[in-house]
Amino acid sequence: MVHAFIMVKTGAGESEQLLGPIRELETVTEAHIVAGAYDIIAEVDTEEVYEVLKTSSSRIQGLQGVADTKTYISLDE
């Protein structure tokens, strides 16, 4: 199992409307609006690293209003 965190930067005022679609992605287990350099943190669980990257680069970055993402893969079990 691969556990990862995807940090999502959104356009101004876009966080609330993007939270629902991000939470609905099948690989996303949790997502929260946060304060800081990024606007949303999504927690992801998948079988393969490829699925984490697909979630970040295709599914989340493909949503209108997403400006940038940064993915962190957990190294602990």
DSSP file (Angstrom, degrees, kcal/mol; ACC not computed):
  #  RESIDUE AA STRUCTURE BP1 BP2  ACC     N-H-->O    O-->H-N    N-H-->O    O-->H-N    TCO  KAPPA ALPHA  PHI   PSI    X-CA   Y-CA   Z-CA
    1    1 A M              0   0    0      0, 0.0     2,-0.5     0, 0.0    46,-0.2   0.000 360.0 360.0 360.0 136.0    0.0    0.0    0.0
    2    2 A V  E     -A   46   0A   0     44,-3.6    44,-2.4    46,-0.1     2,-0.4  -0.928 360.0-166.2-108.5 126.7    1.3    3.5   -0.9
    3    3 A H  E     +A   45   0A   0     -2,-0.5    71,-2.8    71,-0.3     2,-0.3  -0.945  18.3 163.5-114.1 130.8    0.2    6.3    1.4
    4    4 A A  E     -AB  44  73A   0     40,-2.6    40,-3.0    -2,-0.4     2,-0.4  -0.946  32.2-137.2-145.7 164.0    0.8    9.9    0.2
    5    5 A F  E     -AB  43  72A   0     67,-3.2    67,-3.1    -2,-0.3     2,-0.6  -0.991  14.8-159.7-123.5 130.5   -0.2   13.5    0.7
    6    6 A I  E     -AB  42  71A   0     36,-3.1    36,-2.7    -2,-0.4     2,-0.4  -0.952   6.9-153.0-114.0 118.8   -1.0   15.9   -2.1
    7    7 A M  E     -AB  41  70A   0     63,-3.4    63,-2.0    -2,-0.6     2,-0.5  -0.766  14.4-159.5 -89.6 131.9   -0.7   19.6   -1.5
    8    8 A V  E     -AB  40  69A   0     32,-3.1    31,-2.3    -2,-0.4    32,-2.0  -0.957  10.4-161.0-121.8 124.6   -3.0   21.6   -3.7
    9    9 A K  E     - B   0  68A   0     59,-3.2    58,-2.8    -2,-0.5    59,-1.7  -0.902  20.3-169.4-100.5 129.1   -2.6   25.3   -4.5
   10   10 A T  E     - B   0  66A   0     -2,-0.5    56,-0.2    56,-0.2     3,-0.1  -0.682  26.8 -94.0-114.1 167.3   -5.9   26.8   -5.9
   11   11 A G    >   -     0   0    0     54,-2.3     3,-2.1    -2,-0.2     4,-0.4  -0.307  67.8 -65.9 -69.0 165.0   -6.8   30.1   -7.5
   12   12 A A  T 3  S+     0   0    0      1,-0.3    -1,-0.2     2,-0.1     0, 0.0  -0.322 122.6   1.9 -57.4 126.2   -8.2   32.8   -5.2
   13   13 A G  T 3  S+     0   0    0     -3,-0.1     4,-0.3    -2,-0.1    -1,-0.3   0.577 103.3 106.6  75.3  10.6  -11.5   31.8   -3.7
   14   14 A E    <>  +     0   0    0     -3,-2.1     4,-1.4    51,-0.1     5,-0.2   0.601  49.2  87.7 -96.1 -13.7  -11.5   28.4   -5.3
   15   15 A S  H  > S+     0   0    0     -4,-0.4     4,-1.6     1,-0.2     3,-0.5   0.903  86.5  49.4 -57.9 -48.7  -10.7   26.1   -2.3
   16   16 A E  H  > S+     0   0    0      1,-0.2     4,-0.7     2,-0.2    -1,-0.2   0.882 112.8  46.6 -62.5 -39.3  -14.2   25.6   -1.1
   17   17 A Q  H  4 S+     0   0    0     -4,-0.3    -1,-0.2     1,-0.2    -2,-0.2   0.717 114.2  48.6 -77.9 -18.2  -15.6   24.6   -4.5
   18   18 A L  H  X S+     0   0    0     -4,-1.4     4,-2.0    -3,-0.5     5,-0.2   0.693  93.2  76.2 -89.6 -20.8  -12.7   22.2   -5.2
   19   19 A L  H  X S+     0   0    0     -4,-1.6     4,-2.5    -5,-0.2     5,-0.2   0.913  94.1  49.7 -59.4 -45.7  -12.8   20.4   -1.8
   20   20 A G  H  X S+     0   0    0     -4,-0.7     4,-1.7     1,-0.2    -1,-0.2   0.948 111.2  46.5 -60.4 -53.2  -15.8   18.3   -2.8
   21   21 A P  H  4 S+     0   0    0      0, 0.0     4,-0.5     0, 0.0    -1,-0.2   0.856 113.8  49.8 -60.3 -34.1  -14.6   17.1   -6.2
   22   22 A I  H >< S+     0   0    0     -4,-2.0     3,-1.2     1,-0.2    -2,-0.2   0.926 109.5  50.7 -68.7 -43.8  -11.2   16.2   -4.6
   23   23 A R  H 3< S+     0   0    0     -4,-2.5    -1,-0.2     1,-0.2    -3,-0.2   0.801 104.4  60.0 -62.8 -28.4  -12.8   14.3   -1.8
   24   24 A E  T 3< S+     0   0    0     -4,-1.7    -1,-0.2    -5,-0.2    -2,-0.2   0.624  76.4 109.8 -77.2 -13.9  -14.9   12.3   -4.3
   25   25 A L  S X  S-     0   0    0     -3,-1.2     3,-1.3    -4,-0.5    -3,-0.0  -0.437  74.9-129.4 -64.6 135.2  -11.8   10.9   -6.0
   26   26 A E  T 3  S+     0   0    0      1,-0.3    -1,-0.1    -2,-0.1    -3,-0.0   0.773 104.6  49.6 -62.8 -27.9  -11.7    7.1   -5.2
   27   27 A T  T 3  S+     0   0    0     24,-0.1    18,-2.2    17,-0.1     2,-0.5   0.631  90.2  94.3 -85.2 -13.0   -8.0    7.2   -4.1
   28   28 A V  E <   +C   44   0A   0     -3,-1.3    16,-0.3    16,-0.2     3,-0.1  -0.692  45.2 177.0 -84.3 122.7   -8.5   10.2   -1.7
   29   29 A T  E    S+     0   0A   0     14,-2.7     2,-0.3    -2,-0.5    15,-0.2   0.760  70.2   1.9 -94.1 -29.8   -9.2    9.1    1.8
   30   30 A E  E     -C   43   0A   0     13,-1.2    13,-3.4    -8,-0.1    -1,-0.3  -0.986  58.7-174.9-152.6 152.2   -9.3   12.6    3.3
   31   31 A A  E     -C   42   0A   0     -2,-0.3     2,-0.3    11,-0.3    11,-0.2  -0.972   8.2-179.2-150.6 140.6   -9.0   16.2    2.1
   32   32 A H  E     -C   41   0A   0      9,-2.2     9,-2.6    -2,-0.3     2,-0.4  -0.993  30.1-121.0-141.5 143.6   -8.9   19.4    4.1
   33   33 A I  E     -C   40   0A   0     -2,-0.3     2,-0.3     7,-0.2     7,-0.3  -0.718  43.1-177.9 -78.3 133.9   -8.7   23.2    3.5
   34   34 A V        -     0   0    0      5,-2.5     2,-0.4    -2,-0.4    -2,-0.0  -0.885  27.7-116.9-132.8 162.0   -5.6   24.5    5.3
   35   35 A A  S    S+     0   0    0     -2,-0.3     2,-0.3     2,-0.0     3,-0.1  -0.799  71.9  55.6 -96.4 142.6   -3.8   27.8    5.9
   36   36 A G  S    S-     0   0    0     -2,-0.4    -2,-0.0     1,-0.1     0, 0.0  -0.951 107.2 -26.6 138.4-156.9   -0.3   28.2    4.5
   37   37 A A  S    S+     0   0    0     -2,-0.3     2,-0.3   -28,-0.0    -1,-0.1   0.792 127.6  43.5 -66.7 -28.7    1.5   27.9    1.2
   38   38 A Y  S    S-     0   0    0     -3,-0.1   -29,-0.2   -29,-0.1     3,-0.1  -0.790  70.3-148.2-115.3 161.9   -1.0   25.4   -0.1
   39   39 A D  S    S+     0   0    0    -31,-2.3    -5,-2.5    -2,-0.3     2,-0.4   0.739  77.2  29.0-103.7 -28.9   -4.8   25.6    0.2
   40   40 A I  E     -AC   8  33A   0    -32,-2.0   -32,-3.1    -7,-0.3     2,-0.5  -0.994  58.5-157.0-135.9 140.7   -5.9   21.9    0.3
   41   41 A I  E     -AC   7  32A   0     -9,-2.6    -9,-2.2    -2,-0.4     2,-0.5  -0.985  13.3-166.7-115.1 126.0   -4.2   18.8    1.6
   42   42 A A  E     -AC   6  31A   0    -36,-2.7   -36,-3.1    -2,-0.5     2,-0.5  -0.947   9.8-148.6-113.1 132.0   -5.4   15.5    0.2
   43   43 A E  E     -AC   5  30A   0    -13,-3.4   -14,-2.7    -2,-0.5   -13,-1.2  -0.861  20.5-167.3 -99.6 131.6   -4.5   12.1    1.8
   44   44 A V  E     -AC   4  28A   0    -40,-3.0   -40,-2.6    -2,-0.5     2,-0.4  -0.951  16.0-170.7-127.7 137.3   -4.2    9.3   -0.7
   45   45 A D  E     +A    3   0A   0    -18,-2.2     2,-0.3    -2,-0.4   -42,-0.2  -0.995  22.8 153.4-125.5 125.5   -4.0    5.5   -0.4
   46   46 A T  E     -A    2   0A   0    -44,-2.4   -44,-3.6    -2,-0.4     3,-0.1  -0.885  49.9-121.4-141.0 171.5   -3.3    3.4   -3.5
   47   47 A E  S    S+     0   0    0     -2,-0.3     2,-0.3   -46,-0.2    -1,-0.1   0.794  96.0  32.4 -83.2 -31.5   -1.7    0.0   -4.4
   48   48 A E  S >> S-     0   0    0    -46,-0.1     4,-1.0     1,-0.1     3,-0.7  -0.929  73.9-125.9-130.5 149.8    1.0    1.5   -6.7
   49   49 A V  H 3> S+     0   0    0     -2,-0.3     4,-2.2     1,-0.2     3,-0.5   0.863 110.1  65.6 -58.5 -36.7    3.0    4.7   -6.8
   50   50 A Y  H 3> S+     0   0    0      1,-0.2     4,-2.4     2,-0.2    -1,-0.2   0.869  97.6  53.5 -54.6 -39.0    1.8    5.2  -10.4
   51   51 A E  H <> S+     0   0    0     -3,-0.7     4,-2.3     2,-0.2    -1,-0.2   0.845 106.1  52.5 -67.9 -33.6   -1.8    5.6   -9.0
   52   52 A V  H  X S+     0   0    0     -4,-1.0     4,-2.3    -3,-0.5    -2,-0.2   0.946 112.0  45.7 -63.6 -47.6   -0.6    8.4   -6.6
   53   53 A L  H  X S+     0   0    0     -4,-2.2     4,-3.2     1,-0.2     5,-0.4   0.879 112.1  51.3 -64.6 -37.9    1.0   10.2   -9.5
   54   54 A K  H  X>S+     0   0    0     -4,-2.4     4,-1.9    -5,-0.2     5,-1.8   0.901 109.1  51.1 -65.1 -41.3   -2.1    9.7  -11.7
   55   55 A T  I  <>S+     0   0    0     -4,-2.3     5,-2.8     3,-0.2     6,-0.3   0.925 118.2  38.6 -60.8 -44.5   -4.3   11.1   -9.0
   56   56 A S  I  <>S+     0   0    0     -4,-2.3     5,-2.0     3,-0.2    -2,-0.2   0.970 124.3  34.1 -70.8 -55.6   -2.1   14.2   -8.7
   57   57 A S  I  <5S+     0   0    0     -4,-3.2    -3,-0.2    -5,-0.2    -2,-0.2   0.833 132.2  22.1 -78.3 -32.9   -1.1   14.9  -12.3
   58   58 A S  I  X5S+     0   0    0     -4,-1.9     4,-0.6    -5,-0.4    -3,-0.2   0.885 128.6  33.7 -98.9 -51.6   -4.3   13.9  -14.1
   59   59 A R  I  4<S+     0   0    0     -5,-1.8     4,-0.2     2,-0.2    -3,-0.2   0.956 127.6  29.6 -78.1 -51.5   -7.2   13.9  -11.7
   60   60 A I  I >4<S+     0   0    0     -5,-2.8     3,-1.7    -6,-0.2    -3,-0.2   0.948 123.2  46.8 -77.2 -47.8   -6.4   16.8   -9.3
   61   61 A Q  T 34<S+     0   0    0     -5,-2.0    -1,-0.2    -6,-0.3    -2,-0.2   0.743 105.7  63.8 -65.9 -19.9   -4.4   19.0  -11.7
   62   62 A G  T 3< S+     0   0    0     -4,-0.6     2,-0.3    -6,-0.2    -1,-0.3   0.599  80.9 100.5 -77.9 -10.9   -7.1   18.5  -14.3
   63   63 A L  S X  S-     0   0    0     -3,-1.7     3,-1.8    -4,-0.2     2,-0.2  -0.584  84.3-111.7 -77.3 134.6   -9.7   20.2  -12.1
   64   64 A Q  T 3  S+     0   0    0     -2,-0.3     3,-0.1     1,-0.2    -1,-0.1  -0.476 103.6  33.5 -66.1 130.7  -10.4   23.8  -13.1
   65   65 A G  T 3  S+     0   0    0      1,-0.3   -54,-2.3    -2,-0.2     2,-0.6   0.223  83.8 122.4 105.7 -11.4   -9.1   26.2  -10.4
   66   66 A V  E <   +B   10   0A   0     -3,-1.8    -1,-0.3   -56,-0.2   -56,-0.2  -0.750  33.1 177.5 -85.1 123.1   -6.1   24.1   -9.4
   67   67 A A  E     -     0   0A   0    -58,-2.8     2,-0.3    -2,-0.6   -57,-0.2   0.800  60.5 -14.9 -94.1 -34.0   -2.9   26.1   -9.9
   68   68 A D  E     -B    9   0A   0    -59,-1.7   -59,-3.2     2,-0.0    -1,-0.3  -0.985  53.1-155.1-165.7 155.8   -0.3   23.7   -8.6
   69   69 A T  E     -B    8   0A   0     -2,-0.3     2,-0.4   -61,-0.2   -61,-0.2  -0.967   1.0-164.4-136.0 156.8    0.3   20.5   -6.7
   70   70 A K  E     -B    7   0A   0    -63,-2.0   -63,-3.4    -2,-0.3     2,-0.4  -0.982  15.4-151.1-139.3 130.6    3.1   19.0   -4.7
   71   71 A T  E     -B    6   0A   0     -2,-0.4     2,-0.5   -65,-0.2   -65,-0.2  -0.870   9.9-171.4-111.2 133.3    3.1   15.3   -3.8
   72   72 A Y  E     -B    5   0A   0    -67,-3.1   -67,-3.2    -2,-0.4     2,-0.5  -0.988  11.3-152.7-122.2 122.6    4.7   13.7   -0.7
   73   73 A I  E     -B    4   0A   0     -2,-0.5   -69,-0.3   -69,-0.2     2,-0.1  -0.840  22.4-121.9 -97.1 127.6    4.9    9.9   -0.5
   74   74 A S        -     0   0    0    -71,-2.8   -71,-0.3    -2,-0.5    -1,-0.0  -0.421  18.5-165.0 -68.6 137.6    5.0    8.6    3.1
   75   75 A L        +     0   0    0     -2,-0.1     2,-0.2   -73,-0.1    -1,-0.1   0.540  63.8  83.4-101.6 -10.0    8.1    6.4    3.9
   76   76 A D              0   0    0      1,-0.1   -73,-0.2   -73,-0.1    -2,-0.0  -0.617 360.0 360.0 -92.8 158.9    6.8    4.9    7.1
   77   77 A E              0   0    0     -2,-0.2    -1,-0.1   -75,-0.0    -3,-0.0   0.451 360.0 360.0 -91.6 360.0    4.5    1.8    7.1
